[in-house]
Amino acid sequence: MATHRCRFLPEWAPQSGVMLTWPHAGTDWAPLLERVEPVYREIAGEILKRERLLIVAQDAAHRDHIRGVLEQGGLDLGGVRWALAPANDTWARDHGPITVVDDTGRPRLLSFRFNGWGEKYAHDLDDRINDRLADQGVFRVPMETIDLVLEGGSLEVDSHGTLLTTSQCLLMPRRNPGMRREAIEAALKTHLCLERVLWLEHGHLAGDDTDAHIDTLARFCSDDTIAYMACDDPEDEHYAPLQAMEAELRALRTREGKPYRLVPLPMPAPIHNAEGDRLPASYANFLIINEAVLVPVYGDALDPVVLERLDNAFPNHQVIGIDCRALIEQFGSLHCITMQLPEGVLQ
């Protein structure tokens, strides 16, 4: 096996904290703030029970507002690390830093370029957030800027350098024009010190505008277990693509050449916004933190089924459901708004 100078940690590695970029009235969240801020507060509360929380606010006034929202929930703010940085939006999974560790175990931050999921949305402020955080001394470790468009939601890794991703997202021409699969895979292996890349060619969720981020579709629960969105209703628009994705997952093999243990997460009943658009209600968009897994739920009869399956998949974690119906109004869910920061990263 090749010896690498660094390693891309799985989400279940010990964490120093989680990053949240808080929603504000200057974003598309404006009409939803009364509904969405309590969801952020609930997520913040669960994180603070177990690790620190990095909250990115627009400015000092916004920071004071957020402090009030958290105090209304009775949260102990001793574990909060504050930072100020203007933001176009709140998807920390995609604009936040990605952490690797070197061969001595020391973390190092990588700041990839963010271009609004292929120039779909304004992104100039989001693309500068990591630099602003580094300038404020938020991190204990150095950060390197990488001239490659890459979003954390498109990356799913185990503890042995196996990356699971989707070709629909990473090969989308408006992200890295002119780069073919071979070049992108080589860049990923170099920067993230990967052993291998497993590409999925099928699967998407209605309402997802990330071009099939893997964190909405299939997730490592351990080195030999993958939880994935499944659909067994032939009348549902997801049936064909998710059945094809399931077949791909069944054909994948672990590093040892064994089939993965697969944990199907059923599709909830369709949820639509006021305009009639179906929203991407993904149970796979969970967040693994120290000793817990925060799972988005949607007021659906299948919520308890999913929580039980993930409880079995994470025997050493407490599995906690968070109602994320307000979050998906902006076409993302729980994992999308968070970025974990491994042990040793936060000041």
NUNUDREN-496761 format. One record per residue (C-alpha): residue in three letters; residue number from 1; x, y, z. Coordinates in steps of 0.02 Angstrom, whole numbers. Example, Ala and Ser with C-alpha at 12.3 -4.5 7.8 and 13.67 -1.06 7.14 Angstrom:
{"Ala",1,{615,-225,390}};
{"Ser",2,{684,-53,357}};
This chain:
{"Met",1,{0,0,0}};
{"Ala",2,{62,173,-43}};
{"Thr",3,{121,282,100}};
{"His",4,{36,450,104}};
{"Arg",5,{90,608,192}};
{"Cys",6,{-89,643,246}};
{"Arg",7,{-259,563,273}};
{"Phe",8,{-436,622,243}};
{"Leu",9,{-530,582,403}};
{"Pro",10,{-701,500,404}};
{"Glu",11,{-841,597,487}};
{"Trp",12,{-841,480,637}};
{"Ala",13,{-663,530,685}};
{"Pro",14,{-653,630,848}};
{"Gln",15,{-705,811,823}};
{"Ser",16,{-657,976,902}};
{"Gly",17,{-817,1056,842}};
{"Val",18,{-943,1090,704}};
{"Met",19,{-959,1246,595}};
{"Leu",20,{-1128,1331,565}};
{"Thr",21,{-1148,1483,453}};
{"Trp",22,{-1305,1560,526}};
{"Pro",23,{-1449,1614,411}};
{"His",24,{-1489,1798,398}};
{"Ala",25,{-1614,1917,321}};
{"Gly",26,{-1503,1956,172}};
{"Thr",27,{-1525,1780,101}};
{"Asp",28,{-1667,1677,30}};
{"Trp",29,{-1698,1622,211}};
{"Ala",30,{-1777,1793,249}};
{"Pro",31,{-1960,1737,247}};
{"Leu",32,{-1917,1575,338}};
{"Leu",33,{-1809,1641,481}};
{"Glu",34,{-1942,1619,616}};
{"Arg",35,{-1957,1436,567}};
{"Val",36,{-1777,1395,527}};
{"Glu",37,{-1684,1478,672}};
{"Pro",38,{-1763,1359,800}};
{"Val",39,{-1698,1213,694}};
{"Tyr",40,{-1523,1288,697}};
{"Arg",41,{-1541,1312,885}};
{"Glu",42,{-1591,1131,911}};
{"Ile",43,{-1443,1071,808}};
{"Ala",44,{-1328,1190,901}};
{"Gly",45,{-1391,1124,1068}};
{"Glu",46,{-1354,943,1024}};
{"Ile",47,{-1180,988,963}};
{"Leu",48,{-1138,1091,1118}};
{"Lys",49,{-1180,943,1230}};
{"Arg",50,{-1034,849,1150}};
{"Glu",51,{-909,970,1072}};
{"Arg",52,{-879,1151,1026}};
{"Leu",53,{-977,1252,898}};
{"Leu",54,{-907,1378,775}};
{"Ile",55,{-1043,1501,727}};
{"Val",56,{-1011,1616,579}};
{"Ala",57,{-1113,1777,592}};
{"Gln",58,{-1129,1918,467}};
{"Asp",59,{-1071,2054,585}};
{"Ala",60,{-1075,2102,769}};
{"Ala",61,{-1261,2143,767}};
{"His",62,{-1301,1974,689}};
{"Arg",63,{-1191,1888,819}};
{"Asp",64,{-1288,1973,959}};
{"His",65,{-1452,1918,879}};
{"Ile",66,{-1392,1738,868}};
{"Arg",67,{-1336,1742,1049}};
{"Gly",68,{-1512,1794,1097}};
{"Val",69,{-1589,1653,994}};
{"Leu",70,{-1478,1526,1081}};
{"Glu",71,{-1507,1597,1254}};
{"Gln",72,{-1695,1586,1225}};
{"Gly",73,{-1668,1399,1213}};
{"Gly",74,{-1572,1396,1376}};
{"Leu",75,{-1410,1343,1294}};
{"Asp",76,{-1242,1356,1382}};
{"Leu",77,{-1139,1461,1262}};
{"Gly",78,{-971,1423,1342}};
{"Gly",79,{-928,1306,1200}};
{"Val",80,{-969,1430,1060}};
{"Arg",81,{-828,1505,957}};
{"Trp",82,{-889,1659,862}};
{"Ala",83,{-827,1721,695}};
{"Leu",84,{-885,1864,582}};
{"Ala",85,{-893,1843,394}};
{"Pro",86,{-1021,1905,267}};
{"Ala",87,{-1105,1760,177}};
{"Asn",88,{-1214,1737,24}};
{"Asp",89,{-1297,1587,104}};
{"Thr",90,{-1276,1459,244}};
{"Trp",91,{-1217,1296,166}};
{"Ala",92,{-1062,1269,273}};
{"Arg",93,{-1040,1092,206}};
{"Asp",94,{-993,1166,37}};
{"His",95,{-901,1326,80}};
{"Gly",96,{-817,1268,241}};
{"Pro",97,{-639,1200,253}};
{"Ile",98,{-598,1016,229}};
{"Thr",99,{-477,936,351}};
{"Val",100,{-339,811,318}};
{"Val",101,{-207,753,443}};
{"Asp",102,{-24,728,404}};
{"Asp",103,{77,574,446}};
{"Thr",104,{109,642,622}};
{"Gly",105,{-78,660,652}};
{"Arg",106,{-75,851,641}};
{"Pro",107,{-228,924,555}};
{"Arg",108,{-214,1035,403}};
{"Leu",109,{-357,1133,324}};
{"Leu",110,{-391,1137,138}};
{"Ser",111,{-495,1278,65}};
{"Phe",112,{-560,1230,-106}};
{"Arg",113,{-647,1354,-220}};
{"Phe",114,{-836,1369,-207}};
{"Asn",115,{-930,1430,-361}};
{"Gly",116,{-1113,1414,-312}};
{"Trp",117,{-1133,1234,-373}};
{"Gly",118,{-1078,1273,-549}};
{"Glu",119,{-1120,1459,-555}};
{"Lys",120,{-1303,1431,-510}};
{"Tyr",121,{-1304,1559,-368}};
{"Ala",122,{-1207,1707,-301}};
{"His",123,{-1053,1643,-210}};
{"Asp",124,{-922,1781,-199}};
{"Leu",125,{-941,1803,-10}};
{"Asp",126,{-953,1617,27}};
{"Asp",127,{-794,1585,-71}};
{"Arg",128,{-699,1701,48}};
{"Ile",129,{-769,1640,214}};
{"Asn",130,{-626,1519,251}};
{"Asp",131,{-494,1654,227}};
{"Arg",132,{-590,1771,341}};
{"Leu",133,{-600,1637,476}};
{"Ala",134,{-415,1601,462}};
{"Asp",135,{-375,1788,474}};
{"Gln",136,{-476,1796,636}};
{"Gly",137,{-371,1659,716}};
{"Val",138,{-515,1536,729}};
{"Phe",139,{-407,1386,683}};
{"Arg",140,{-257,1313,772}};
{"Val",141,{-184,1241,613}};
{"Pro",142,{-129,1307,442}};
{"Met",143,{-245,1320,293}};
{"Glu",144,{-198,1292,112}};
{"Thr",145,{-300,1363,-33}};
{"Ile",146,{-328,1239,-176}};
{"Asp",147,{-373,1302,-350}};
{"Leu",148,{-506,1170,-379}};
{"Val",149,{-695,1187,-362}};
{"Leu",150,{-750,1058,-235}};
{"Glu",151,{-891,1048,-108}};
{"Gly",152,{-892,946,51}};
{"Gly",153,{-1064,878,10}};
{"Ser",154,{-990,786,-139}};
{"Leu",155,{-865,689,-32}};
{"Glu",156,{-897,534,73}};
{"Val",157,{-744,444,143}};
{"Asp",158,{-704,295,253}};
{"Ser",159,{-553,277,369}};
{"His",160,{-444,191,238}};
{"Gly",161,{-443,322,100}};
{"Thr",162,{-593,260,1}};
{"Leu",163,{-697,402,-71}};
{"Leu",164,{-877,380,-128}};
{"Thr",165,{-943,514,-245}};
{"Thr",166,{-1054,545,-396}};
{"Ser",167,{-1000,580,-574}};
{"Gln",168,{-1153,690,-603}};
{"Cys",169,{-1085,816,-478}};
{"Leu",170,{-896,809,-496}};
{"Leu",171,{-898,799,-685}};
{"Met",172,{-1022,941,-707}};
{"Pro",173,{-932,1054,-834}};
{"Arg",174,{-967,1221,-747}};
{"Arg",175,{-872,1169,-592}};
{"Asn",176,{-700,1131,-665}};
{"Pro",177,{-711,1165,-853}};
{"Gly",178,{-599,1056,-959}};
{"Met",179,{-559,931,-820}};
{"Arg",180,{-605,752,-863}};
{"Arg",181,{-639,612,-740}};
{"Glu",182,{-458,553,-740}};
{"Ala",183,{-390,726,-699}};
{"Ile",184,{-519,757,-562}};
{"Glu",185,{-487,587,-484}};
{"Ala",186,{-300,618,-487}};
{"Ala",187,{-324,788,-404}};
{"Leu",188,{-435,712,-270}};
{"Lys",189,{-308,575,-234}};
{"Thr",190,{-168,702,-222}};
{"His",191,{-252,832,-112}};
{"Leu",192,{-353,714,-3}};
{"Cys",193,{-226,571,0}};
{"Leu",194,{-351,442,-61}};
{"Glu",195,{-318,260,-102}};
{"Arg",196,{-467,242,-219}};
{"Val",197,{-621,330,-284}};
{"Leu",198,{-789,242,-304}};
{"Trp",199,{-899,332,-430}};
{"Leu",200,{-1089,318,-434}};
{"Glu",201,{-1167,352,-603}};
{"His",202,{-1350,350,-546}};
{"Gly",203,{-1458,429,-414}};
{"His",204,{-1532,600,-381}};
{"Leu",205,{-1668,682,-276}};
{"Ala",206,{-1802,797,-343}};
{"Gly",207,{-1770,975,-284}};
{"Asp",208,{-1584,948,-260}};
{"Asp",209,{-1487,1084,-351}};
{"Thr",210,{-1313,1018,-308}};
{"Asp",211,{-1309,896,-455}};
{"Ala",212,{-1326,742,-343}};
{"His",213,{-1215,773,-194}};
{"Ile",214,{-1169,606,-119}};
{"Asp",215,{-1223,664,55}};
{"Thr",216,{-1404,664,-3}};
{"Leu",217,{-1391,488,-73}};
{"Ala",218,{-1268,368,10}};
{"Arg",219,{-1161,381,167}};
{"Phe",220,{-1026,278,252}};
{"Cys",221,{-1080,225,427}};
{"Ser",222,{-920,126,450}};
{"Asp",223,{-785,55,338}};
{"Asp",224,{-899,-87,282}};
{"Thr",225,{-1073,-9,297}};
{"Ile",226,{-1163,113,181}};
{"Ala",227,{-1334,189,216}};
{"Tyr",228,{-1425,246,60}};
{"Met",229,{-1588,320,-1}};
{"Ala",230,{-1702,185,-70}};
{"Cys",231,{-1867,189,-164}};
{"Asp",232,{-1982,39,-190}};
{"Asp",233,{-2130,133,-265}};
{"Pro",234,{-2131,114,-455}};
{"Glu",235,{-2245,266,-467}};
{"Asp",236,{-2118,380,-381}};
{"Glu",237,{-2003,482,-493}};
{"His",238,{-1855,421,-390}};
{"Tyr",239,{-1888,238,-420}};
{"Ala",240,{-1782,208,-575}};
{"Pro",241,{-1629,314,-527}};
{"Leu",242,{-1623,249,-349}};
{"Gln",243,{-1647,68,-402}};
{"Ala",244,{-1502,92,-523}};
{"Met",245,{-1397,170,-384}};
{"Glu",246,{-1438,25,-268}};
{"Ala",247,{-1376,-97,-400}};
{"Glu",248,{-1214,2,-411}};
{"Leu",249,{-1193,-3,-222}};
{"Arg",250,{-1221,-190,-220}};
{"Ala",251,{-1082,-211,-346}};
{"Leu",252,{-956,-109,-245}};
{"Arg",253,{-826,-198,-139}};
{"Thr",254,{-731,-148,17}};
{"Arg",255,{-543,-135,18}};
{"Glu",256,{-542,-317,70}};
{"Gly",257,{-647,-366,-80}};
{"Lys",258,{-808,-398,17}};
{"Pro",259,{-982,-329,-21}};
{"Tyr",260,{-1036,-182,84}};
{"Arg",261,{-1169,-202,216}};
{"Leu",262,{-1309,-93,145}};
{"Val",263,{-1438,-3,251}};
{"Pro",264,{-1586,59,147}};
{"Leu",265,{-1667,222,204}};
{"Pro",266,{-1841,232,127}};
{"Met",267,{-1906,386,39}};
{"Pro",268,{-2027,488,144}};
{"Ala",269,{-2192,541,65}};
{"Pro",270,{-2168,686,-56}};
{"Ile",271,{-2155,859,24}};
{"His",272,{-2189,1010,-87}};
{"Asn",273,{-2165,1196,-62}};
{"Ala",274,{-2297,1329,-94}};
{"Glu",275,{-2247,1337,-278}};
{"Gly",276,{-2277,1150,-297}};
{"Asp",277,{-2092,1101,-308}};
{"Arg",278,{-2046,935,-229}};
{"Leu",279,{-1916,962,-92}};
{"Pro",280,{-1762,851,-65}};
{"Ala",281,{-1812,764,97}};
{"Ser",282,{-1661,650,119}};
{"Tyr",283,{-1635,543,273}};
{"Ala",284,{-1456,513,214}};
{"Asn",285,{-1413,694,254}};
{"Phe",286,{-1368,652,434}};
{"Leu",287,{-1221,723,533}};
{"Ile",288,{-1103,615,635}};
{"Ile",289,{-1033,705,788}};
{"Asn",290,{-945,645,945}};
{"Glu",291,{-1053,504,1018}};
{"Ala",292,{-1209,551,919}};
{"Val",293,{-1288,552,746}};
{"Leu",294,{-1408,695,707}};
{"Val",295,{-1536,633,581}};
{"Pro",296,{-1655,744,482}};
{"Val",297,{-1836,689,499}};
{"Tyr",298,{-1988,756,411}};
{"Gly",299,{-2145,718,511}};
{"Asp",300,{-2166,559,410}};
{"Ala",301,{-2226,386,463}};
{"Leu",302,{-2057,319,408}};
{"Asp",303,{-1958,430,527}};
{"Pro",304,{-1954,297,666}};
{"Val",305,{-1905,162,541}};
{"Val",306,{-1756,263,482}};
{"Leu",307,{-1701,307,659}};
{"Glu",308,{-1705,123,708}};
{"Arg",309,{-1603,71,556}};
{"Leu",310,{-1473,204,588}};
{"Asp",311,{-1470,158,772}};
{"Asn",312,{-1419,-18,719}};
{"Ala",313,{-1290,52,597}};
{"Phe",314,{-1212,163,732}};
{"Pro",315,{-1208,52,888}};
{"Asn",316,{-1088,170,980}};
{"His",317,{-1185,330,946}};
{"Gln",318,{-1347,404,1008}};
{"Val",319,{-1461,430,858}};
{"Ile",320,{-1564,591,872}};
{"Gly",321,{-1700,649,753}};
{"Ile",322,{-1711,835,709}};
{"Asp",323,{-1865,900,617}};
{"Cys",324,{-1791,977,459}};
{"Arg",325,{-1947,1022,362}};
{"Ala",326,{-1900,1207,373}};
{"Leu",327,{-1724,1173,307}};
{"Ile",328,{-1779,1083,150}};
{"Glu",329,{-1881,1236,100}};
{"Gln",330,{-1712,1299,37}};
{"Phe",331,{-1672,1131,-46}};
{"Gly",332,{-1545,1063,79}};
{"Ser",333,{-1549,977,247}};
{"Leu",334,{-1452,948,407}};
{"His",335,{-1284,887,342}};
{"Cys",336,{-1283,1025,210}};
{"Ile",337,{-1282,1166,338}};
{"Thr",338,{-1142,1092,446}};
{"Met",339,{-956,1056,429}};
{"Gln",340,{-867,951,559}};
{"Leu",341,{-695,1007,617}};
{"Pro",342,{-588,862,677}};
{"Glu",343,{-493,857,841}};
{"Gly",344,{-357,988,851}};
{"Val",345,{-431,1111,725}};
{"Leu",346,{-527,1239,830}};
{"Gln",347,{-439,1360,947}};
